Amino acid sequence: MRDIIPDFLFDTIQRHLITHARIAESGWESASADEDTITGHLGATLQARGGHLVRLNGERWRWRVRYKKFQGRGRGAFEHVSGADGIIQVKVGLPEADASSVVSKGMLFQAKKNNIRRDRRLVEQIQRMEGFGEGCSAVFEYRSDGFGAIGGGTLLERLTGAAPVGREGLQSLGEFLGSVFLQHDVGIRGMYYDGVRARLLVPTRLGEVREFRVKLRHRIAIELERGA
């Protein structure tokens, strides 16, 4: 997203994600009952709800990070459909613009407590997430000594291969969100979750947009508006 977000704003948001993901690690002791509780703590820590106003080259920009936890742990919950615990997404656009002028990117994630290990359920979860689009997912690993993340496709290759899984290739969660997701390859440009209508929008290679009716438990949304 660096190609559409001004450098100063990009760097500011990147630092925010890295710093606050690290702060969230300090909540391990009180939030470590299960992955769902830790993810809720992470989302709440990443929030910057009020909106930060920045002037750049004569333009006003406002950015914020919002977190929402949805109901949906029973039958039909999002994980049962997609393999994901939630989504992190970024949206850039004008406040009065129509949808065609809004640029977004989304990444589904599955969260695990303690070491990631080879198991059939995790393989199925990643396969379901990657079924929405190659490279659209990540796996978060929560441990008492720090939070990490790895691309879903990368981990899937290891889980289905012969080599030991280990922790090789995991990055700190903050660095992963601020660099790999926000700047590089993991996630899909145009993927977006509409929480009001409970719809996941996923673009195709042909330029069309597929719409899926899904429910999720967690959404972390990074939002930027120019001229707000």
ROSE-4610 file (N, C-alpha, C; in Angstrom, 1 decimal, always signed):
// ROSE-4610
residu = [M/M/M/R/R/R/D/D/D/I/I/I/I/I/I/P/P/P/D/D/D/F/F/F/L/L/L/F/F/F/D/D/D/T/T/T/I/I/I/Q/Q/Q/R/R/R/H/H/H/L/L/L/I/I/I/T/T/T/H/H/H/A/A/A/R/R/R/I/I/I/A/A/A/E/E/E/S/S/S/G/G/G/W/W/W/E/E/E/S/S/S/A/A/A/S/S/S/A/A/A/D/D/D/E/E/E/D/D/D/T/T/T/I/I/I/T/T/T/G/G/G/H/H/H/L/L/L/G/G/G/A/A/A/T/T/T/L/L/L/Q/Q/Q/A/A/A/R/R/R/G/G/G/G/G/G/H/H/H/L/L/L/V/V/V/R/R/R/L/L/L/N/N/N/G/G/G/E/E/E/R/R/R/W/W/W/R/R/R/W/W/W/R/R/R/V/V/V/R/R/R/Y/Y/Y/K/K/K/K/K/K/F/F/F/Q/Q/Q/G/G/G/R/R/R/G/G/G/R/R/R/G/G/G/A/A/A/F/F/F/E/E/E/H/H/H/V/V/V/S/S/S/G/G/G/A/A/A/D/D/D/G/G/G/I/I/I/I/I/I/Q/Q/Q/V/V/V/K/K/K/V/V/V/G/G/G/L/L/L/P/P/P/E/E/E/A/A/A/D/D/D/A/A/A/S/S/S/S/S/S/V/V/V/V/V/V/S/S/S/K/K/K/G/G/G/M/M/M/L/L/L/F/F/F/Q/Q/Q/A/A/A/K/K/K/K/K/K/N/N/N/N/N/N/I/I/I/R/R/R/R/R/R/D/D/D/R/R/R/R/R/R/L/L/L/V/V/V/E/E/E/Q/Q/Q/I/I/I/Q/Q/Q/R/R/R/M/M/M/E/E/E/G/G/G/F/F/F/G/G/G/E/E/E/G/G/G/C/C/C/S/S/S/A/A/A/V/V/V/F/F/F/E/E/E/Y/Y/Y/R/R/R/S/S/S/D/D/D/G/G/G/F/F/F/G/G/G/A/A/A/I/I/I/G/G/G/G/G/G/G/G/G/T/T/T/L/L/L/L/L/L/E/E/E/R/R/R/L/L/L/T/T/T/G/G/G/A/A/A/A/A/A/P/P/P/V/V/V/G/G/G/R/R/R/E/E/E/G/G/G/L/L/L/Q/Q/Q/S/S/S/L/L/L/G/G/G/E/E/E/F/F/F/L/L/L/G/G/G/S/S/S/V/V/V/F/F/F/L/L/L/Q/Q/Q/H/H/H/D/D/D/V/V/V/G/G/G/I/I/I/R/R/R/G/G/G/M/M/M/Y/Y/Y/Y/Y/Y/D/D/D/G/G/G/V/V/V/R/R/R/A/A/A/R/R/R/L/L/L/L/L/L/V/V/V/P/P/P/T/T/T/R/R/R/L/L/L/G/G/G/E/E/E/V/V/V/R/R/R/E/E/E/F/F/F/R/R/R/V/V/V/K/K/K/L/L/L/R/R/R/H/H/H/R/R/R/I/I/I/A/A/A/I/I/I/E/E/E/L/L/L/E/E/E/R/R/R/G/G/G/A/A/A]
num = [1/1/1/2/2/2/3/3/3/4/4/4/5/5/5/6/6/6/7/7/7/8/8/8/9/9/9/10/10/10/11/11/11/12/12/12/13/13/13/14/14/14/15/15/15/16/16/16/17/17/17/18/18/18/19/19/19/20/20/20/21/21/21/22/22/22/23/23/23/24/24/24/25/25/25/26/26/26/27/27/27/28/28/28/29/29/29/30/30/30/31/31/31/32/32/32/33/33/33/34/34/34/35/35/35/36/36/36/37/37/37/38/38/38/39/39/39/40/40/40/41/41/41/42/42/42/43/43/43/44/44/44/45/45/45/46/46/46/47/47/47/48/48/48/49/49/49/50/50/50/51/51/51/52/52/52/53/53/53/54/54/54/55/55/55/56/56/56/57/57/57/58/58/58/59/59/59/60/60/60/61/61/61/62/62/62/63/63/63/64/64/64/65/65/65/66/66/66/67/67/67/68/68/68/69/69/69/70/70/70/71/71/71/72/72/72/73/73/73/74/74/74/75/75/75/76/76/76/77/77/77/78/78/78/79/79/79/80/80/80/81/81/81/82/82/82/83/83/83/84/84/84/85/85/85/86/86/86/87/87/87/88/88/88/89/89/89/90/90/90/91/91/91/92/92/92/93/93/93/94/94/94/95/95/95/96/96/96/97/97/97/98/98/98/99/99/99/100/100/100/101/101/101/102/102/102/103/103/103/104/104/104/105/105/105/106/106/106/107/107/107/108/108/108/109/109/109/110/110/110/111/111/111/112/112/112/113/113/113/114/114/114/115/115/115/116/116/116/117/117/117/118/118/118/119/119/119/120/120/120/121/121/121/122/122/122/123/123/123/124/124/124/125/125/125/126/126/126/127/127/127/128/128/128/129/129/129/130/130/130/131/131/131/132/132/132/133/133/133/134/134/134/135/135/135/136/136/136/137/137/137/138/138/138/139/139/139/140/140/140/141/141/141/142/142/142/143/143/143/144/144/144/145/145/145/146/146/146/147/147/147/148/148/148/149/149/149/150/150/150/151/151/151/152/152/152/153/153/153/154/154/154/155/155/155/156/156/156/157/157/157/158/158/158/159/159/159/160/160/160/161/161/161/162/162/162/163/163/163/164/164/164/165/165/165/166/166/166/167/167/167/168/168/168/169/169/169/170/170/170/171/171/171/172/172/172/173/173/173/174/174/174/175/175/175/176/176/176/177/177/177/178/178/178/179/179/179/180/180/180/181/181/181/182/182/182/183/183/183/184/184/184/185/185/185/186/186/186/187/187/187/188/188/188/189/189/189/190/190/190/191/191/191/192/192/192/193/193/193/194/194/194/195/195/195/196/196/196/197/197/197/198/198/198/199/199/199/200/200/200/201/201/201/202/202/202/203/203/203/204/204/204/205/205/205/206/206/206/207/207/207/208/208/208/209/209/209/210/210/210/211/211/211/212/212/212/213/213/213/214/214/214/215/215/215/216/216/216/217/217/217/218/218/218/219/219/219/220/220/220/221/221/221/222/222/222/223/223/223/224/224/224/225/225/225/226/226/226/227/227/227/228/228/228]
x = [+0.8/+0.0/+0.9/+2.2/+3.0/+2.9/+2.4/+2.2/+1.1/+0.2/-0.9/-1.0/-0.2/-0.2/+1.1/+0.9/+2.1/+3.2/+4.4/+5.5/+5.4/+5.2/+5.1/+4.0/+2.8/+1.7/+2.0/+2.6/+2.9/+3.8/+4.9/+5.9/+5.2/+4.3/+3.7/+2.8/+2.0/+1.1/+2.0/+3.0/+3.9/+4.5/+5.0/+5.5/+4.4/+3.2/+2.1/+1.9/+1.8/+1.5/+2.7/+3.9/+5.0/+5.1/+4.9/+5.0/+3.9/+2.6/+1.5/+1.3/+1.8/+1.8/+2.8/+3.9/+4.8/+4.2/+3.5/+2.8/+1.8/+1.1/+0.1/+0.7/+2.0/+2.6/+2.6/+2.6/+2.7/+1.4/+0.3/-0.9/-1.1/+0.0/-0.1/-0.6/-0.1/-0.5/-2.0/-2.6/-4.0/-4.9/-4.4/-5.2/-5.0/-4.1/-3.7/-4.6/-5.8/-6.8/-7.0/-7.1/-7.2/-6.9/-6.8/-6.4/-7.4/-8.7/-9.7/-9.5/-9.2/-9.0/-7.8/-6.7/-5.5/-5.7/-6.4/-6.7/-7.5/-8.5/-9.2/-8.4/-7.4/-6.5/-5.6/-5.1/-4.3/-5.0/-6.3/-7.0/-7.3/-7.6/-7.9/-6.6/-5.5/-4.2/-3.8/-4.1/-3.8/-4.7/-5.8/-6.7/-6.1/-6.5/-6.3/-7.6/-8.6/-10.0/-10.3/-9.7/-10.2/-9.9/-8.9/-8.5/-7.4/-6.3/-5.2/-5.1/-5.2/-5.2/-3.8/-3.4/-2.1/-2.2/-1.4/-1.4/-0.1/-0.3/+0.8/+0.6/+1.6/+1.5/+0.2/-0.3/-1.6/-2.8/-2.7/-3.8/-4.0/-5.2/-5.5/-5.7/-5.1/-5.3/-5.7/-6.6/-7.0/-6.8/-6.2/-6.1/-6.5/-6.9/-7.3/-7.2/-7.1/-7.2/-8.4/-9.3/-10.4/-10.4/-11.0/-11.1/-12.5/-13.0/-14.4/-14.4/-15.0/-15.2/-16.7/-16.9/-18.3/-18.6/-19.9/-20.4/-20.3/-20.2/-20.1/-19.3/-19.4/-18.6/-19.4/-20.7/-21.5/-21.5/-22.6/-22.8/-22.8/-22.0/-22.0/-20.9/-20.1/-19.1/-18.1/-17.5/-16.6/-15.5/-15.0/-13.9/-14.3/-15.6/-16.1/-16.2/-16.4/-16.5/-15.2/-14.3/-13.1/-11.8/-11.9/-10.6/-10.0/-10.6/-10.0/-10.6/-9.8/-10.3/-10.7/-10.2/-10.5/-9.8/-9.8/-9.3/-8.6/-7.5/-7.0/-7.0/-7.5/-7.7/-7.3/-6.9/-6.6/-7.4/-8.0/-8.8/-8.3/-8.1/-7.7/-8.7/-9.2/-10.1/-10.6/-11.4/-12.0/-13.3/-13.6/-14.8/-16.1/-16.2/-17.4/-17.4/-16.3/-16.1/-16.9/-17.2/-17.9/-16.9/-17.4/-16.6/-15.5/-15.7/-14.7/-13.4/-13.4/-12.2/-11.6/-12.1/-11.5/-10.6/-9.4/-8.4/-8.3/-8.4/-8.4/-7.5/-7.1/-6.3/-6.7/-6.8/-7.2/-6.4/-6.3/-5.6/-6.3/-6.7/-7.3/-6.2/-6.6/-5.6/-6.2/-5.4/-5.7/-4.7/-5.2/-4.3/-4.2/-2.9/-2.6/-1.8/-2.1/-1.4/-0.3/+0.9/+2.1/+2.6/+3.5/+4.2/+3.2/+3.5/+2.8/+3.3/+2.4/+2.9/+2.1/+2.6/+2.0/+0.7/-0.4/-1.7/-2.7/-3.5/-4.4/-5.4/-5.8/-6.8/-6.2/-5.0/-4.4/-4.2/-3.8/-3.6/-5.0/-6.0/-7.4/-7.8/-7.4/-7.8/-7.0/-5.7/-5.0/-5.5/-5.8/-6.3/-7.6/-8.4/-9.7/-9.4/-8.5/-8.2/-7.6/-6.7/-6.0/-6.9/-8.0/-9.0/-9.7/-9.7/-10.2/-9.3/-8.0/-7.0/-5.6/-4.7/-3.4/-2.7/-2.1/-1.4/-2.2/-3.4/-4.4/-4.4/-3.5/-3.7/-2.4/-2.5/-1.4/-1.8/-0.8/-1.0/-0.2/-1.0/-0.3/+0.0/+1.1/+1.5/+1.7/+0.9/+1.0/+1.8/+2.9/+3.7/+4.0/+4.4/+4.7/+5.9/+6.8/+8.0/+7.9/+6.7/+6.5/+5.5/+4.9/+4.0/+4.7/+4.4/+5.0/+3.9/+4.3/+3.4/+4.2/+3.5/+4.1/+3.0/+3.3/+2.3/+1.7/+0.4/-0.3/+0.3/+0.5/+1.0/+2.4/+3.2/+4.6/+4.5/+3.6/+3.5/+2.9/+1.9/+1.3/+2.3/+3.2/+4.3/+5.0/+5.3/+6.1/+5.3/+4.0/+3.1/+2.9/+2.9/+2.6/+3.9/+5.0/+6.3/+6.9/+8.1/+8.7/+9.6/+10.0/+10.9/+10.2/+10.9/+10.3/+9.8/+8.7/+8.0/+8.9/+9.1/+9.9/+9.4/+10.2/+9.8/+10.5/+11.2/+11.9/+11.0/+11.3/+10.5/+9.5/+9.2/+8.3/+9.0/+8.2/+8.7/+7.9/+8.3/+7.5/+6.2/+5.2/+3.8/+3.8/+4.4/+4.3/+5.1/+6.2/+7.0/+6.2/+5.5/+4.8/+3.6/+2.9/+1.8/+2.3/+3.3/+3.8/+4.5/+5.2/+6.0/+5.4/+5.3/+4.8/+3.4/+2.5/+1.1/+0.9/+1.4/+1.1/+1.9/+3.1/+3.9/+4.2/+4.1/+4.6/+3.5/+3.8/+3.1/+1.9/+1.9/+0.8/-0.5/-1.6/-2.9/-3.2/-4.5/-5.0/-5.5/-5.0/-5.5/-7.0/-7.9/-9.3/-10.1/-9.4/-10.2/-10.7/-11.9/-12.5/-13.7/-13.8/-14.9/-15.9/-17.1/-18.2/-18.9/-18.7/-19.3/-20.7/-21.2/-22.7/-23.5/-23.0/-23.8/-23.2/-22.2/-21.5/-21.2/-20.4/-20.0/-18.5/-17.8/-16.4/-16.3/-15.6/-15.5/-14.1/-14.0/-12.7/-12.6/-11.6/-11.4/-10.9/-11.2/-10.6/-9.6/-8.9/-7.8/-8.4/-9.7/-10.4/-11.0/-10.7/-11.2/-12.6/-13.2/-14.5/-14.4/-15.5/-15.4/-16.4/-15.9/-16.8/-17.2/-18.5/-19.0/-19.5/-19.0/-19.3/-20.0/-21.1/-21.8/-21.1/-20.4/-19.7/-19.8/-19.5/-19.4/-18.0/-17.4/-16.1/-16.1/-15.1/-15.0/-14.2/-13.2/-12.3/-12.1/-12.1/-11.7/-10.9/-9.7/-8.8/-8.8/-9.2/-9.3/-8.5/-7.6/-6.8/-7.4/-7.8/-8.6/-7.9/-7.8/-7.2/-8.1/-8.3/-9.2/-8.4/-8.5/-7.8/-8.9/-8.6/-9.6/-10.7/-10.5/-11.6/-11.5]
y = [-1.2/+0.0/+1.3/+1.1/+2.3/+3.1/+2.5/+3.2/+4.2/+4.1/+5.1/+5.8/+5.4/+6.1/+7.0/+8.3/+9.1/+8.6/+8.8/+8.1/+8.5/+9.7/+10.1/+9.3/+9.3/+8.5/+7.0/+6.5/+5.1/+4.7/+5.5/+5.3/+5.4/+6.4/+6.6/+5.4/+4.9/+3.8/+2.5/+2.4/+1.2/+1.2/+2.3/+2.4/+2.1/+2.6/+2.3/+0.8/+0.1/-1.3/-2.1/-1.7/-2.4/-2.2/-0.9/-0.6/-1.2/-1.1/-1.5/-3.0/-3.7/-5.2/-5.6/-4.9/-5.3/-5.0/-3.9/-3.6/-4.7/-5.2/-6.2/-7.5/-7.7/-8.9/-8.9/-7.7/-7.6/-8.0/-8.2/-8.7/-10.2/-10.9/-12.4/-13.0/-12.5/-13.2/-13.1/-11.9/-11.7/-12.2/-12.4/-12.7/-14.1/-14.9/-16.1/-17.3/-17.1/-18.2/-18.9/-18.2/-18.8/-17.8/-18.3/-17.5/-16.3/-16.6/-15.6/-14.4/-14.7/-13.6/-12.8/-13.5/-12.8/-11.9/-12.4/-11.6/-10.4/-10.5/-9.4/-8.3/-8.8/-7.9/-7.2/-8.0/-7.4/-6.3/-6.6/-5.7/-4.4/-4.5/-3.4/-2.5/-3.2/-2.4/-1.7/-2.3/-1.6/-0.4/-0.3/+0.8/+2.2/+3.0/+4.5/+5.1/+5.1/+5.3/+6.8/+7.7/+9.1/+9.7/+9.2/+9.7/+10.8/+10.6/+11.5/+12.3/+13.6/+14.6/+15.0/+14.9/+15.2/+16.1/+17.2/+18.0/+17.7/+17.3/+16.9/+17.6/+18.5/+19.1/+19.8/+20.5/+21.2/+20.4/+19.1/+18.2/+17.7/+17.5/+17.0/+15.5/+14.7/+13.3/+13.0/+12.0/+11.5/+10.0/+9.4/+8.0/+7.5/+6.3/+5.6/+4.1/+3.4/+2.0/+1.6/+0.8/+0.4/-1.1/-1.6/-3.0/-3.3/-4.4/-4.9/-6.4/-6.8/-8.2/-8.5/-9.5/-9.9/-11.2/-11.4/-12.7/-13.7/-15.0/-16.0/-17.2/-17.7/-18.8/-20.1/-20.0/-21.2/-21.7/-22.4/-23.0/-21.8/-22.0/-21.0/-19.9/-20.1/-19.1/-19.0/-17.8/-17.6/-18.6/-19.1/-20.0/-21.3/-21.7/-23.0/-22.8/-21.6/-21.4/-21.1/-20.3/-19.8/-20.3/-20.9/-21.3/-20.2/-19.0/-17.8/-17.5/-16.9/-16.3/-14.8/-14.2/-12.8/-12.2/-10.9/-10.2/-8.9/-8.6/-7.2/-6.6/-5.4/-4.7/-3.2/-2.7/-1.3/-0.7/+0.5/+1.2/+2.6/+3.0/+4.4/+5.0/+6.2/+6.9/+8.2/+8.8/+10.1/+9.8/+10.7/+10.4/+10.4/+11.2/+11.2/+10.4/+9.7/+9.0/+7.7/+7.3/+6.1/+4.9/+3.7/+2.5/+2.4/+2.8/+2.6/+3.4/+4.4/+5.2/+4.9/+3.9/+3.5/+2.3/+2.3/+1.2/+0.5/-0.8/-1.6/-2.8/-3.4/-4.6/-5.4/-6.7/-7.5/-8.7/-9.2/-10.4/-11.2/-12.4/-13.3/-13.9/-14.2/-14.8/-15.8/-16.8/-17.8/-17.7/-17.7/-17.5/-18.8/-19.0/-20.2/-19.8/-20.5/-20.2/-21.2/-20.7/-21.5/-22.0/-22.9/-23.3/-23.8/-23.2/-23.8/-25.2/-26.1/-27.5/-28.1/-29.2/-29.9/-30.6/-30.2/-30.9/-30.7/-31.7/-31.7/-30.5/-30.1/-29.0/-27.7/-27.4/-26.2/-26.2/-27.4/-27.5/-27.2/-27.7/-27.4/-26.0/-25.4/-23.9/-23.1/-23.3/-22.5/-22.8/-24.0/-24.3/-23.6/-23.5/-22.8/-21.3/-20.7/-19.3/-19.0/-19.8/-19.6/-19.9/-20.6/-20.8/-19.5/-18.5/-17.2/-16.5/-16.8/-16.2/-16.5/-16.9/-17.3/-16.1/-16.3/-15.3/-14.4/-14.8/-13.9/-14.1/-15.0/-15.4/-15.4/-15.4/-15.5/-16.3/-16.8/-17.5/-16.7/-16.4/-15.7/-16.7/-16.6/-17.4/-16.6/-16.9/-16.2/-17.0/-16.5/-17.2/-16.2/-16.7/-15.9/-15.0/-15.5/-14.7/-13.9/-13.7/-12.8/-13.4/-12.5/-12.8/-12.8/-13.9/-14.0/-14.2/-14.2/-14.4/-14.9/-15.6/-16.2/-16.2/-16.1/-16.2/-17.6/-17.6/-18.9/-19.9/-19.3/-20.2/-20.8/-19.9/-20.4/-21.5/-21.3/-22.3/-23.6/-23.4/-24.6/-25.5/-25.0/-25.8/-26.6/-26.0/-26.7/-27.7/-27.4/-28.4/-29.6/-29.5/-30.6/-31.2/-30.7/-31.3/-32.2/-32.7/-33.6/-33.0/-31.8/-31.1/-30.7/-30.6/-30.1/-28.7/-28.4/-27.1/-26.1/-26.2/-25.2/-23.8/-22.8/-21.4/-20.7/-21.4/-20.7/-20.0/-18.7/-18.0/-17.1/-17.3/-16.4/-15.1/-14.0/-12.7/-12.2/-11.2/-10.6/-10.1/-10.2/-9.9/-8.4/-7.5/-6.1/-5.9/-6.5/-6.3/-6.9/-8.1/-8.7/-7.8/-7.2/-6.4/-5.1/-4.5/-3.2/-3.3/-4.4/-4.5/-5.5/-6.8/-7.8/-7.6/-7.3/-7.0/-5.7/-4.6/-3.3/-2.9/-3.5/-3.1/-4.1/-5.4/-6.4/-7.4/-8.7/-9.7/-10.3/-10.4/-11.2/-10.3/-10.8/-10.1/-9.8/-9.5/-9.3/-7.9/-7.2/-5.8/-5.9/-5.2/-5.3/-6.1/-7.0/-7.8/-6.9/-7.0/-6.1/-6.8/-6.6/-7.2/-6.0/-6.2/-5.2/-5.8/-5.3/-5.8/-5.5/-4.5/-4.1/-5.2/-5.6/-6.5/-8.0/-8.1/-9.4/-10.1/-9.3/-9.7/-9.6/-10.6/-10.6/-10.4/-9.3/-9.0/-9.4/-10.2/-10.7/-10.5/-9.8/-9.6/-10.8/-11.0/-12.1/-11.6/-12.5/-12.1/-11.5/-11.7/-11.2/-9.8/-9.2/-7.9/-7.9/-9.0/-9.1/-9.2/-9.0/-9.1/-10.1/-11.1/-12.2/-11.7/-12.0/-11.6/-12.9/-13.0/-14.1/-13.7/-14.4/-14.1/-14.9/-14.2/-14.8/-14.0/-14.7/-14.0/-14.3/-13.3/-13.4/-12.9/-13.2/-12.8/-11.6/-11.4/-10.2/-9.5/-8.1/-7.3/-6.1/-6.0/-4.9/-4.0/-2.8/-2.0/-0.7/-0.6/+0.7/+1.5/+2.7/+3.6/+4.9/+5.3/+6.6/+7.4/+8.7/+9.5/+10.8/+11.1/+12.3/+13.4/+14.6/+15.7/+15.6/+14.8/+14.6/+15.8]
z = [+0.0/+0.0/+0.0/+0.0/+0.0/-1.3/-2.3/-3.6/-3.5/-2.6/-2.5/-1.2/-0.2/+1.1/+1.1/+1.4/+1.5/+2.5/+2.2/+2.9/+4.4/+4.8/+6.2/+6.9/+6.3/+6.9/+7.0/+5.9/+5.9/+7.0/+7.2/+8.2/+9.6/+9.8/+11.0/+11.4/+10.5/+10.7/+11.0/+10.2/+10.4/+11.8/+12.3/+13.6/+14.7/+14.4/+15.3/+15.4/+14.3/+14.4/+15.1/+14.7/+15.4/+16.9/+17.3/+18.7/+19.5/+19.0/+19.8/+19.8/+18.7/+18.8/+19.9/+20.0/+21.1/+22.4/+22.6/+23.8/+24.2/+23.2/+23.4/+24.0/+23.7/+24.3/+25.8/+26.4/+27.8/+28.5/+27.7/+28.2/+28.2/+27.9/+27.9/+29.2/+30.3/+31.6/+31.8/+31.5/+31.8/+30.7/+29.5/+28.4/+27.8/+28.4/+27.8/+27.9/+28.3/+28.5/+27.2/+26.1/+24.8/+23.7/+22.5/+21.4/+21.1/+21.4/+21.1/+22.1/+23.3/+24.3/+23.9/+23.5/+23.2/+22.0/+21.0/+19.8/+20.1/+21.0/+21.4/+22.1/+22.9/+23.6/+22.6/+21.6/+20.5/+19.8/+19.4/+18.6/+19.4/+20.7/+21.5/+21.7/+21.8/+21.9/+20.7/+19.5/+18.2/+17.9/+18.6/+18.3/+18.4/+17.4/+17.5/+17.0/+17.8/+17.4/+17.0/+17.7/+17.6/+16.2/+15.5/+14.3/+14.4/+13.7/+13.8/+12.5/+12.7/+11.5/+11.2/+9.9/+9.4/+8.2/+8.1/+6.9/+6.1/+4.8/+3.9/+2.6/+2.2/+0.9/+0.6/+1.6/+1.5/+1.6/+1.8/+1.9/+3.4/+3.8/+5.1/+5.0/+5.8/+5.9/+7.4/+7.5/+8.8/+8.8/+9.8/+9.9/+11.3/+11.3/+12.6/+12.4/+13.6/+13.6/+14.5/+14.0/+14.8/+14.9/+16.0/+16.3/+16.6/+16.1/+16.3/+16.6/+17.7/+17.9/+17.6/+16.7/+16.4/+17.1/+17.3/+17.7/+16.6/+17.0/+15.9/+16.3/+17.5/+17.9/+17.7/+17.4/+17.3/+15.8/+15.5/+14.2/+13.1/+12.0/+11.0/+11.3/+12.3/+12.6/+11.5/+11.4/+10.2/+10.1/+11.2/+11.0/+10.4/+10.6/+10.0/+8.5/+8.0/+6.6/+5.9/+6.5/+5.9/+6.5/+7.7/+8.4/+9.1/+9.1/+9.8/+11.1/+11.9/+13.2/+12.9/+11.9/+11.7/+10.5/+10.3/+9.2/+9.7/+9.1/+9.2/+7.8/+7.8/+6.5/+6.6/+5.4/+5.3/+4.2/+4.4/+3.4/+3.3/+2.0/+1.7/+0.7/+1.0/+0.1/+0.6/-0.2/+0.1/+0.9/+1.9/+2.7/+1.9/+0.8/+0.1/-1.2/-1.4/-2.7/-2.8/-4.0/-4.2/-4.1/-4.1/-3.8/-4.8/-6.0/-7.1/-6.8/-6.0/-5.8/-4.4/-3.8/-2.5/-2.7/-2.2/-2.4/-1.0/-1.1/+0.2/+0.0/+1.1/+1.1/+2.4/+2.3/+3.4/+3.6/+4.8/+5.1/+6.2/+5.8/+6.8/+7.7/+9.0/+9.9/+10.8/+11.1/+12.1/+13.2/+14.5/+15.6/+16.4/+16.9/+17.7/+18.9/+20.0/+21.3/+21.4/+21.8/+22.0/+20.6/+20.6/+19.3/+18.2/+17.0/+15.8/+15.6/+15.4/+15.2/+14.0/+13.5/+12.4/+12.9/+12.3/+12.6/+11.5/+11.3/+10.2/+10.2/+11.4/+11.5/+11.0/+11.4/+10.9/+9.4/+8.9/+7.4/+6.7/+7.2/+6.6/+6.8/+7.9/+8.1/+7.1/+6.9/+5.9/+4.5/+4.2/+2.9/+2.6/+3.6/+3.4/+3.2/+4.0/+3.9/+2.5/+2.1/+0.8/-0.4/-0.1/-1.1/-1.6/-0.8/-1.2/-2.2/-2.2/-3.0/-2.5/-3.4/-3.0/-2.4/-1.2/-0.5/+0.4/+0.6/+1.4/+2.9/+3.4/+4.8/+5.6/+6.9/+7.8/+9.0/+9.7/+11.0/+12.1/+13.1/+14.3/+15.3/+16.0/+17.0/+18.3/+19.3/+20.6/+21.6/+22.2/+23.2/+24.3/+25.4/+26.6/+26.3/+25.4/+25.1/+23.9/+23.3/+22.2/+21.2/+20.4/+19.3/+18.0/+17.2/+15.9/+14.8/+13.5/+12.4/+11.2/+10.3/+9.1/+8.1/+6.8/+5.7/+5.7/+5.5/+5.4/+4.4/+3.2/+2.1/+2.4/+3.0/+3.4/+4.5/+5.5/+6.5/+6.0/+5.0/+4.5/+3.8/+3.1/+2.4/+3.5/+4.6/+5.6/+6.3/+6.6/+7.3/+6.5/+5.1/+4.3/+3.7/+4.1/+3.7/+4.8/+4.5/+5.4/+6.5/+6.3/+7.2/+8.5/+9.6/+10.8/+10.7/+11.4/+11.2/+11.9/+13.2/+13.9/+13.9/+14.2/+14.2/+13.1/+12.2/+11.2/+10.3/+9.9/+9.0/+9.7/+11.0/+11.8/+12.0/+11.9/+12.2/+13.5/+14.1/+15.2/+14.6/+15.3/+14.8/+14.3/+15.1/+14.7/+13.4/+13.2/+11.9/+10.8/+11.0/+10.0/+9.5/+10.5/+10.1/+9.5/+10.0/+9.5/+8.2/+7.9/+6.7/+5.7/+6.2/+5.2/+4.7/+5.7/+5.2/+4.6/+5.3/+4.9/+3.6/+3.4/+2.4/+1.3/+1.6/+0.7/+0.3/+0.3/-0.5/+0.1/+1.4/+2.1/+2.1/+1.8/+1.7/+0.3/+0.0/-1.3/-1.5/-2.5/-2.8/-3.2/-2.6/-2.9/-2.0/-1.2/-0.2/+0.9/+1.3/+2.3/+2.9/+4.2/+5.0/+5.4/+4.9/+5.2/+6.4/+7.6/+8.8/+9.0/+8.3/+8.4/+7.7/+6.5/+5.7/+5.9/+6.7/+6.9/+5.5/+4.7/+3.4/+3.3/+2.8/+2.4/+0.9/+0.5/-0.9/-1.3/-2.4/-2.8/-4.4/-4.8/-6.3/-6.9/-8.2/-9.0/-9.9/-10.6/-11.5/-12.8/-13.0/-14.2/-13.9/-12.7/-12.4/-11.8/-11.6/-11.0/-9.5/-8.7/-7.3/-6.8/-6.1/-5.6/-4.2/-3.8/-2.6/-1.8/-0.6/+0.3/+1.5/+1.9/+3.1/+4.2/+5.1/+6.2/+7.5/+8.5/+9.8/+10.4/+11.0/+11.6/+13.0/+13.8/+15.2/+15.4/+14.6/+14.8/+13.5/+13.6/+12.5/+13.0/+12.4/+12.7/+11.4/+11.5/+10.3/+10.4/+9.4/+9.3/+8.3/+8.6/+7.7/+7.5/+6.3/+5.9/+5.0/+5.3/+4.4/+4.1/+2.8/+2.3/+2.2/+2.8/+2.7/+3.7/+4.8/+5.8/+6.7]
